[in-house]
Amino acid sequence: MIKKILVALAIILPSVAFAQSKFGVIDAQSVMNLLPETKAAEEQLAAASKTYEAESDKLAEEFTKKQQEYQALGADAPAAIRSAREAELQELYTRIEAFQNQARQDLARQQQTLMQPIQEKVINAIKAVGTEQGYTMIFPDGVAFFTGTDVIDVTDAVKAKLGI
């Protein structure tokens, strides 16, 4: 008899606890996009990208100039001169590739550095809303294959928490 009661409780309690759960979804990206800090970070990244692009264009222009000079060498140009120009072109090409790789890495590092505090701010606001309003879990919108009618969109509550 006691065994049957324990089995019944084991089956009923999780379903009762689950029925009292409160789930929410959030479009965190749209929240982040509305923050003024995000716009400022994007402007900084765009400025840095433009600087790198200008330098890359200068290097490409230099490469094109040297390539044209090499092509202008006549067929009767000494092999030593041709070889020296080929080495210059190869060295410049290697420098261009290294610069572009370094620029990509630096921009990625800058983006991480600039966006991390913004992401933390949004995450903290989501946690605060979840705690204040008694949510069991808040999921990113669009992750689930199915969302029932009892799932609540907390995007507006998080926006209000952040003052946007």
Stockholm file with secondary structure:
# STOCKHOLM 1.0

chainA/1-164         MIKKILVALAIILPSVAFAQSKFGVIDAQSVMNLLPETKAAEEQLAAASKTYEAESDKLAEEFTKKQQEYQALGADAPAAIRSAREAELQELYTRIEAFQNQARQDLARQQQTLMQPIQEKVINAIKAVGTEQGYTMIFPDGVAFFTGTDVIDVTDAVKAKLGI
#=GR chainA/1-164 SS CHHHHHHHHHHHHHHHHHHTCCEEEECHHHHHHHSHHHHHHHHHHHHHHHHHHHHHHHHHHHHHHHHHHHHHSCTTSCHHHHHHHHHHHHHHHHHHHHHHHHHHHHHHHHHHHHHHHHHHHHHHHHHHHHHHHTCSEEEETTCSSCCCTTCEECHHHHHHHHTC
#=GC SS_cons         CHHHHHHHHHHHHHHHHHHTCCEEEECHHHHHHHSHHHHHHHHHHHHHHHHHHHHHHHHHHHHHHHHHHHHHSCTTSCHHHHHHHHHHHHHHHHHHHHHHHHHHHHHHHHHHHHHHHHHHHHHHHHHHHHHHHTCSEEEETTCSSCCCTTCEECHHHHHHHHTC
//
